[in-house]
Amino acid sequence: MKEQKETKFCNHCGKEIIKSAEFCNHCGTKQKEKENKEEGKPEDKIETVGKAMTNVGCAITKLVGSLIFIGIIIYIVYIFWQS
């Protein structure tokens, strides 16, 4: 059976990382040490999830923009091909 590692979310990008990590392996941001040993407050978790959702929204926006750009290029090539 696989050993489950404890995880947390990056303070900057919101992606899941190993709890003992000093740096995020996705964005490279140094992780802050918490002064108190509490498991994160609910407000902190909500903020982290919000950042993760923002990253997903950015990725989707970039994908849609790229697809529209490719579509326009194909349309221009098609028009010149017809003439």
CYANA upper distance limits for C-alpha pairs under 8 A (distance plus 0.5 A):
  5 LYS  CA     18 ILE  CA      7.39
  5 LYS  CA     19 LYS  CA      8.44
  6 GLU  CA     18 ILE  CA      6.69
  6 GLU  CA     19 LYS  CA      6.04
  7 THR  CA     16 GLU  CA      7.00
  7 THR  CA     17 ILE  CA      6.03
  7 THR  CA     18 ILE  CA      4.92
  7 THR  CA     19 LYS  CA      4.85
  7 THR  CA     20 SER  CA      8.45
  8 LYS  CA     16 GLU  CA      6.21
  8 LYS  CA     17 ILE  CA      6.05
  8 LYS  CA     18 ILE  CA      6.66
  8 LYS  CA     19 LYS  CA      5.48
  9 PHE  CA     14 GLY  CA      5.68
  9 PHE  CA     15 LYS  CA      5.83
  9 PHE  CA     16 GLU  CA      4.95
  9 PHE  CA     17 ILE  CA      6.25
  9 PHE  CA     48 THR  CA      7.40
 10 CYS  CA     14 GLY  CA      5.10
 10 CYS  CA     15 LYS  CA      5.95
 10 CYS  CA     16 GLU  CA      6.84
 10 CYS  CA     17 ILE  CA      6.97
 10 CYS  CA     24 CYS  CA      6.60
 10 CYS  CA     29 THR  CA      8.37
 10 CYS  CA     31 GLN  CA      7.38
 10 CYS  CA     48 THR  CA      8.13
 11 ASN  CA     29 THR  CA      8.33
 11 ASN  CA     31 GLN  CA      6.78
 11 ASN  CA     32 LYS  CA      7.83
 11 ASN  CA     48 THR  CA      7.45
 12 HIS  CA     27 CYS  CA      8.33
 12 HIS  CA     29 THR  CA      7.11
 12 HIS  CA     51 LYS  CA      8.25
 13 CYS  CA     26 HIS  CA      8.45
 13 CYS  CA     27 CYS  CA      7.23
 13 CYS  CA     48 THR  CA      8.39
 13 CYS  CA     51 LYS  CA      6.75
 13 CYS  CA     52 ALA  CA      6.85
 13 CYS  CA     55 ASN  CA      7.81
 14 GLY  CA     48 THR  CA      5.63
 14 GLY  CA     49 VAL  CA      6.92
 14 GLY  CA     50 GLY  CA      8.50
 14 GLY  CA     51 LYS  CA      6.01
 14 GLY  CA     52 ALA  CA      5.16
 15 LYS  CA     26 HIS  CA      7.83
 15 LYS  CA     52 ALA  CA      6.81
 17 ILE  CA     21 ALA  CA      7.46
 17 ILE  CA     24 CYS  CA      7.00
 17 ILE  CA     25 ASN  CA      7.68
 21 ALA  CA     31 GLN  CA      7.90
 22 GLU  CA     30 LYS  CA      6.31
 22 GLU  CA     31 GLN  CA      5.82
 22 GLU  CA     32 LYS  CA      8.45
 23 PHE  CA     28 GLY  CA      6.04
 23 PHE  CA     29 THR  CA      5.94
 23 PHE  CA     30 LYS  CA      4.83
 23 PHE  CA     31 GLN  CA      5.96
 24 CYS  CA     28 GLY  CA      5.20
 24 CYS  CA     29 THR  CA      5.88
 24 CYS  CA     30 LYS  CA      7.05
 24 CYS  CA     31 GLN  CA      7.44
 40 GLY  CA     44 ASP  CA      6.62
 40 GLY  CA     45 LYS  CA      7.12
 41 LYS  CA     45 LYS  CA      7.11
 42 PRO  CA     46 ILE  CA      6.73
 43 GLU  CA     47 GLU  CA      6.76
 44 ASP  CA     48 THR  CA      6.72
 45 LYS  CA     49 VAL  CA      6.63
 46 ILE  CA     50 GLY  CA      6.57
 47 GLU  CA     51 LYS  CA      6.82
 48 THR  CA     52 ALA  CA      6.82
 49 VAL  CA     53 MET  CA      6.66
 50 GLY  CA     54 THR  CA      6.69
 51 LYS  CA     55 ASN  CA      6.82
 52 ALA  CA     56 VAL  CA      6.90
 53 MET  CA     57 GLY  CA      6.65
 54 THR  CA     58 CYS  CA      6.68
 55 ASN  CA     59 ALA  CA      6.77
 56 VAL  CA     60 ILE  CA      6.76
 57 GLY  CA     61 THR  CA      6.63
 58 CYS  CA     62 LYS  CA      6.67
 59 ALA  CA     63 LEU  CA      6.68
 60 ILE  CA     64 VAL  CA      6.65
 61 THR  CA     65 GLY  CA      6.57
 62 LYS  CA     66 SER  CA      6.56
 63 LEU  CA     67 LEU  CA      6.72
 64 VAL  CA     68 ILE  CA      6.71
 65 GLY  CA     69 PHE  CA      6.67
 66 SER  CA     70 ILE  CA      6.68
 67 LEU  CA     71 GLY  CA      6.60
 68 ILE  CA     72 ILE  CA      6.73
 69 PHE  CA     73 ILE  CA      6.83
 70 ILE  CA     74 ILE  CA      6.67
 71 GLY  CA     75 TYR  CA      6.64
 72 ILE  CA     76 ILE  CA      6.70
 73 ILE  CA     77 VAL  CA      6.71
 74 ILE  CA     78 TYR  CA      6.58
 75 TYR  CA     79 ILE  CA      6.72
 76 ILE  CA     80 PHE  CA      6.84
 77 VAL  CA     81 TRP  CA      6.49
 78 TYR  CA     82 GLN  CA      6.76
 79 ILE  CA     83 SER  CA      7.18
